Amino acid sequence: MKKVFIFSGLLLLILNSLLGLILSRYESFNWIINDFIILINVAFLGYLATSRIKDAFKFGLTLLLFVAGLAEFLLGLFMESYLTDNFLFILICTALIIQLGSLVLVRWVDNFA
């Protein structure tokens, strides 16, 4: 399963980079942010696939990470091309922190289940 996430993430990263190079309306800032979003989410999903967390936790967390990653990517497409006073960038950072917190929490709870 880990190979599927890595291969899919690599393809998405290549596609995003090609679109960033081809499309003039796709700002460089948004392109780089979305590349980082893809890399971070692939790392989260790869870690989840290789961890010893029980399958029920893995299924729920995989769904949560996938939906949150998709939402982050869409927010990255439509956010402004600067960091100051950028509400969508704050939402992306908050979603990444929630994802990381969910991984840590599920890993901790799995030790007791």
Sequence and secondary structure as in RCSB ss.txt:
>XXXX:A:sequence
MKKVFIFSGLLLLILNSLLGLILSRYESFNWIINDFIILINVAFLGYLATSRIKDAFKFGLTLLLFVAGLAEFLL
GLFMESYLTDNFLFILICTALIIQLGSLVLVRWVDNFA
>XXXX:A:secstr
 HHHHHHHHHHHHHHHHHHHHH SSS HHHHHHHHHHHHHHHHHHHHHHHS   HHHHHHHHHHHHHHHHHHHHH
HHHS SSSTT HHHHHHHHHHHHHHHHHHHHHHHHHH 
